[in-house]
Amino acid sequence: MRILIVRVSSLGDVVHNMPMVADILRAHPAATIDWVVEEAYVSLVRLNRGVGKIIPIALRRWRKSLSSAATRAEIAAFYRDLRAHDYDLVFDTQGLFKTGLVMQLARLAPGGARVGLANATEGSGYEAISRVFHTKSVPVGRRTHAVRRARAVAADTLGYAIDTPADFKLQAPAGTPDWLPLQPYAVFFHATARAAKQWAPEHWIALAKFLALRDMPVLLPWGSESEHEAARSLAAQMDNARVLPKLPMMDAVILAQRAALVVGLDTGLTHIAAAYCRPTVELYCDSPRWKTEGDWSPRIINLGDSGTPPGLAEVEVAVTTLLGQS
């Protein structure tokens, strides 16, 4: 059986989609599973031991230069790559018109099926028109966890129960960047695009002082110039913190995967740390916790909820608990 997964973005959603791979292979060990994903996340999906062929797509970049001959050539190459195999099942777990269209372009084996979500979950970007591309649409509860949602689509289609914790099948990335400390370190994923999702700067500063008592350095990553400025501002008030250089994707994964402690907002890199089951405190300040909280390992502690950010004291308790497990 050959299966194609269409989940193109975003970072956290790609990570949360991965346990369906382990589920399928547990039920059908001989299956081959391919994946269509945005080019920026190819290296991440490559770390999943259960994925065979990865088909990069560059929708974000292509739409800026559709009239370019080079772009049209890339799209043609993608089309040929997508149709290089017949698929018994094509899963679209994103539920958008664009991902449904990619599903439709894939070639089905005789008797094959295109399967996707029958409905939105609360707060999702689901587009009902995506169902026109489906052979089968799988209904899910309105408050279905992001990991469970993808697992449910595959389980319903292939006829098995979801009876194990989420398994992300992620290998450790290779290499040791020169910025990586030799001693155990904490990383603060402090940055997010939406201001309401941020945790108070004074809390980050106080938490760094709390970790300084344990002689634990704090690393501060960033992705944009505004985040860089925020990291520099925090570090100026932390004796044990260091602002990192701008990291490529695999270096950011290494940062999360090798941390002795991760404290982070509801962002993709925090979810990567949780997928590796690193000691992780997930902070929910203005997003619903039920959607993405790490519930597959006792090494993940989820605090706060939409509109109710966690306090410093409860984060310090969570950190003490996790470091005591190390």
Secondary structure as a PSIPRED ss2 file (coil, helix, strand):
# PSIPRED VFORMAT (PSIPRED V4.0)

   1 M C   1.000  0.000  0.000
   2 R E   0.000  0.000  1.000
   3 I E   0.000  0.000  1.000
   4 L E   0.000  0.000  1.000
   5 I E   0.000  0.000  1.000
   6 V E   0.000  0.000  1.000
   7 R C   1.000  0.000  0.000
   8 V C   1.000  0.000  0.000
   9 S C   1.000  0.000  0.000
  10 S C   1.000  0.000  0.000
  11 L H   0.000  1.000  0.000
  12 G H   0.000  1.000  0.000
  13 D H   0.000  1.000  0.000
  14 V H   0.000  1.000  0.000
  15 V H   0.000  1.000  0.000
  16 H H   0.000  1.000  0.000
  17 N H   0.000  1.000  0.000
  18 M C   1.000  0.000  0.000
  19 P H   0.000  1.000  0.000
  20 M H   0.000  1.000  0.000
  21 V H   0.000  1.000  0.000
  22 A H   0.000  1.000  0.000
  23 D H   0.000  1.000  0.000
  24 I H   0.000  1.000  0.000
  25 L H   0.000  1.000  0.000
  26 R H   0.000  1.000  0.000
  27 A H   0.000  1.000  0.000
  28 H C   1.000  0.000  0.000
  29 P C   1.000  0.000  0.000
  30 A C   1.000  0.000  0.000
  31 A C   1.000  0.000  0.000
  32 T E   0.000  0.000  1.000
  33 I E   0.000  0.000  1.000
  34 D E   0.000  0.000  1.000
  35 W E   0.000  0.000  1.000
  36 V E   0.000  0.000  1.000
  37 V E   0.000  0.000  1.000
  38 E E   0.000  0.000  1.000
  39 E H   0.000  1.000  0.000
  40 A H   0.000  1.000  0.000
  41 Y H   0.000  1.000  0.000
  42 V H   0.000  1.000  0.000
  43 S H   0.000  1.000  0.000
  44 L H   0.000  1.000  0.000
  45 V H   0.000  1.000  0.000
  46 R H   0.000  1.000  0.000
  47 L C   1.000  0.000  0.000
  48 N E   0.000  0.000  1.000
  49 R C   1.000  0.000  0.000
  50 G C   1.000  0.000  0.000
  51 V C   1.000  0.000  0.000
  52 G C   1.000  0.000  0.000
  53 K C   1.000  0.000  0.000
  54 I E   0.000  0.000  1.000
  55 I E   0.000  0.000  1.000
  56 P E   0.000  0.000  1.000
  57 I E   0.000  0.000  1.000
  58 A C   1.000  0.000  0.000
  59 L H   0.000  1.000  0.000
  60 R H   0.000  1.000  0.000
  61 R H   0.000  1.000  0.000
  62 W H   0.000  1.000  0.000
  63 R C   1.000  0.000  0.000
  64 K C   1.000  0.000  0.000
  65 S C   1.000  0.000  0.000
  66 L C   1.000  0.000  0.000
  67 S C   1.000  0.000  0.000
  68 S C   1.000  0.000  0.000
  69 A H   0.000  1.000  0.000
  70 A H   0.000  1.000  0.000
  71 T H   0.000  1.000  0.000
  72 R H   0.000  1.000  0.000
  73 A H   0.000  1.000  0.000
  74 E H   0.000  1.000  0.000
  75 I H   0.000  1.000  0.000
  76 A H   0.000  1.000  0.000
  77 A H   0.000  1.000  0.000
  78 F H   0.000  1.000  0.000
  79 Y H   0.000  1.000  0.000
  80 R H   0.000  1.000  0.000
  81 D H   0.000  1.000  0.000
  82 L H   0.000  1.000  0.000
  83 R C   1.000  0.000  0.000
  84 A C   1.000  0.000  0.000
  85 H C   1.000  0.000  0.000
  86 D E   0.000  0.000  1.000
  87 Y E   0.000  0.000  1.000
  88 D E   0.000  0.000  1.000
  89 L E   0.000  0.000  1.000
  90 V E   0.000  0.000  1.000
  91 F E   0.000  0.000  1.000
  92 D E   0.000  0.000  1.000
  93 T C   1.000  0.000  0.000
  94 Q C   1.000  0.000  0.000
  95 G C   1.000  0.000  0.000
  96 L C   1.000  0.000  0.000
  97 F H   0.000  1.000  0.000
  98 K H   0.000  1.000  0.000
  99 T H   0.000  1.000  0.000
 100 G H   0.000  1.000  0.000
 101 L H   0.000  1.000  0.000
 102 V H   0.000  1.000  0.000
 103 M H   0.000  1.000  0.000
 104 Q H   0.000  1.000  0.000
 105 L H   0.000  1.000  0.000
 106 A C   1.000  0.000  0.000
 107 R E   0.000  0.000  1.000
 108 L E   0.000  0.000  1.000
 109 A E   0.000  0.000  1.000
 110 P E   0.000  0.000  1.000
 111 G E   0.000  0.000  1.000
 112 G E   0.000  0.000  1.000
 113 A E   0.000  0.000  1.000
 114 R E   0.000  0.000  1.000
 115 V E   0.000  0.000  1.000
 116 G E   0.000  0.000  1.000
 117 L E   0.000  0.000  1.000
 118 A C   1.000  0.000  0.000
 119 N C   1.000  0.000  0.000
 120 A C   1.000  0.000  0.000
 121 T C   1.000  0.000  0.000
 122 E C   1.000  0.000  0.000
 123 G C   1.000  0.000  0.000
 124 S C   1.000  0.000  0.000
 125 G C   1.000  0.000  0.000
 126 Y C   1.000  0.000  0.000
 127 E C   1.000  0.000  0.000
 128 A H   0.000  1.000  0.000
 129 I H   0.000  1.000  0.000
 130 S H   0.000  1.000  0.000
 131 R H   0.000  1.000  0.000
 132 V H   0.000  1.000  0.000
 133 F H   0.000  1.000  0.000
 134 H C   1.000  0.000  0.000
 135 T C   1.000  0.000  0.000
 136 K E   0.000  0.000  1.000
 137 S E   0.000  0.000  1.000
 138 V E   0.000  0.000  1.000
 139 P C   1.000  0.000  0.000
 140 V C   1.000  0.000  0.000
 141 G C   1.000  0.000  0.000
 142 R C   1.000  0.000  0.000
 143 R C   1.000  0.000  0.000
 144 T C   1.000  0.000  0.000
 145 H C   1.000  0.000  0.000
 146 A H   0.000  1.000  0.000
 147 V H   0.000  1.000  0.000
 148 R H   0.000  1.000  0.000
 149 R H   0.000  1.000  0.000
 150 A H   0.000  1.000  0.000
 151 R H   0.000  1.000  0.000
 152 A H   0.000  1.000  0.000
 153 V H   0.000  1.000  0.000
 154 A H   0.000  1.000  0.000
 155 A H   0.000  1.000  0.000
 156 D H   0.000  1.000  0.000
 157 T H   0.000  1.000  0.000
 158 L H   0.000  1.000  0.000
 159 G C   1.000  0.000  0.000
 160 Y C   1.000  0.000  0.000
 161 A C   1.000  0.000  0.000
 162 I C   1.000  0.000  0.000
 163 D C   1.000  0.000  0.000
 164 T C   1.000  0.000  0.000
 165 P C   1.000  0.000  0.000
 166 A C   1.000  0.000  0.000
 167 D C   1.000  0.000  0.000
 168 F C   1.000  0.000  0.000
 169 K C   1.000  0.000  0.000
 170 L E   0.000  0.000  1.000
 171 Q C   1.000  0.000  0.000
 172 A C   1.000  0.000  0.000
 173 P C   1.000  0.000  0.000
 174 A C   1.000  0.000  0.000
 175 G C   1.000  0.000  0.000
 176 T C   1.000  0.000  0.000
 177 P C   1.000  0.000  0.000
 178 D C   1.000  0.000  0.000
 179 W C   1.000  0.000  0.000
 180 L C   1.000  0.000  0.000
 181 P C   1.000  0.000  0.000
 182 L C   1.000  0.000  0.000
 183 Q C   1.000  0.000  0.000
 184 P C   1.000  0.000  0.000
 185 Y C   1.000  0.000  0.000
 186 A E   0.000  0.000  1.000
 187 V E   0.000  0.000  1.000
 188 F E   0.000  0.000  1.000
 189 F E   0.000  0.000  1.000
 190 H C   1.000  0.000  0.000
 191 A C   1.000  0.000  0.000
 192 T C   1.000  0.000  0.000
 193 A C   1.000  0.000  0.000
 194 R C   1.000  0.000  0.000
 195 A H   0.000  1.000  0.000
 196 A H   0.000  1.000  0.000
 197 K H   0.000  1.000  0.000
 198 Q C   1.000  0.000  0.000
 199 W C   1.000  0.000  0.000
 200 A C   1.000  0.000  0.000
 201 P H   0.000  1.000  0.000
 202 E H   0.000  1.000  0.000
 203 H H   0.000  1.000  0.000
 204 W H   0.000  1.000  0.000
 205 I H   0.000  1.000  0.000
 206 A H   0.000  1.000  0.000
 207 L H   0.000  1.000  0.000
 208 A H   0.000  1.000  0.000
 209 K H   0.000  1.000  0.000
 210 F H   0.000  1.000  0.000
 211 L H   0.000  1.000  0.000
 212 A H   0.000  1.000  0.000
 213 L C   1.000  0.000  0.000
 214 R C   1.000  0.000  0.000
 215 D C   1.000  0.000  0.000
 216 M C   1.000  0.000  0.000
 217 P C   1.000  0.000  0.000
 218 V E   0.000  0.000  1.000
 219 L E   0.000  0.000  1.000
 220 L E   0.000  0.000  1.000
 221 P C   1.000  0.000  0.000
 222 W C   1.000  0.000  0.000
 223 G C   1.000  0.000  0.000
 224 S C   1.000  0.000  0.000
 225 E H   0.000  1.000  0.000
 226 S H   0.000  1.000  0.000
 227 E H   0.000  1.000  0.000
 228 H H   0.000  1.000  0.000
 229 E H   0.000  1.000  0.000
 230 A H   0.000  1.000  0.000
 231 A H   0.000  1.000  0.000
 232 R H   0.000  1.000  0.000
 233 S H   0.000  1.000  0.000
 234 L H   0.000  1.000  0.000
 235 A H   0.000  1.000  0.000
 236 A C   1.000  0.000  0.000
 237 Q C   1.000  0.000  0.000
 238 M C   1.000  0.000  0.000
 239 D C   1.000  0.000  0.000
 240 N C   1.000  0.000  0.000
 241 A E   0.000  0.000  1.000
 242 R E   0.000  0.000  1.000
 243 V E   0.000  0.000  1.000
 244 L C   1.000  0.000  0.000
 245 P C   1.000  0.000  0.000
 246 K C   1.000  0.000  0.000
 247 L C   1.000  0.000  0.000
 248 P C   1.000  0.000  0.000
 249 M H   0.000  1.000  0.000
 250 M H   0.000  1.000  0.000
 251 D H   0.000  1.000  0.000
 252 A H   0.000  1.000  0.000
 253 V H   0.000  1.000  0.000
 254 I H   0.000  1.000  0.000
 255 L H   0.000  1.000  0.000
 256 A H   0.000  1.000  0.000
 257 Q H   0.000  1.000  0.000
 258 R C   1.000  0.000  0.000
 259 A C   1.000  0.000  0.000
 260 A C   1.000  0.000  0.000
 261 L E   0.000  0.000  1.000
 262 V E   0.000  0.000  1.000
 263 V E   0.000  0.000  1.000
 264 G E   0.000  0.000  1.000
 265 L E   0.000  0.000  1.000
 266 D C   1.000  0.000  0.000
 267 T C   1.000  0.000  0.000
 268 G H   0.000  1.000  0.000
 269 L H   0.000  1.000  0.000
 270 T H   0.000  1.000  0.000
 271 H H   0.000  1.000  0.000
 272 I H   0.000  1.000  0.000
 273 A H   0.000  1.000  0.000
 274 A H   0.000  1.000  0.000
 275 A H   0.000  1.000  0.000
 276 Y C   1.000  0.000  0.000
 277 C C   1.000  0.000  0.000
 278 R C   1.000  0.000  0.000
 279 P C   1.000  0.000  0.000
 280 T E   0.000  0.000  1.000
 281 V E   0.000  0.000  1.000
 282 E E   0.000  0.000  1.000
 283 L E   0.000  0.000  1.000
 284 Y E   0.000  0.000  1.000
 285 C C   1.000  0.000  0.000
 286 D C   1.000  0.000  0.000
 287 S C   1.000  0.000  0.000
 288 P C   1.000  0.000  0.000
 289 R H   0.000  1.000  0.000
 290 W H   0.000  1.000  0.000
 291 K H   0.000  1.000  0.000
 292 T H   0.000  1.000  0.000
 293 E C   1.000  0.000  0.000
 294 G C   1.000  0.000  0.000
 295 D C   1.000  0.000  0.000
 296 W C   1.000  0.000  0.000
 297 S C   1.000  0.000  0.000
 298 P C   1.000  0.000  0.000
 299 R C   1.000  0.000  0.000
 300 I E   0.000  0.000  1.000
 301 I E   0.000  0.000  1.000
 302 N E   0.000  0.000  1.000
 303 L E   0.000  0.000  1.000
 304 G E   0.000  0.000  1.000
 305 D E   0.000  0.000  1.000
 306 S C   1.000  0.000  0.000
 307 G C   1.000  0.000  0.000
 308 T E   0.000  0.000  1.000
 309 P C   1.000  0.000  0.000
 310 P C   1.000  0.000  0.000
 311 G C   1.000  0.000  0.000
 312 L H   0.000  1.000  0.000
 313 A H   0.000  1.000  0.000
 314 E H   0.000  1.000  0.000
 315 V H   0.000  1.000  0.000
 316 E H   0.000  1.000  0.000
 317 V H   0.000  1.000  0.000
 318 A H   0.000  1.000  0.000
 319 V H   0.000  1.000  0.000
 320 T H   0.000  1.000  0.000
 321 T H   0.000  1.000  0.000
 322 L H   0.000  1.000  0.000
 323 L H   0.000  1.000  0.000
 324 G H   0.000  1.000  0.000
 325 Q H   0.000  1.000  0.000
 326 S C   1.000  0.000  0.000
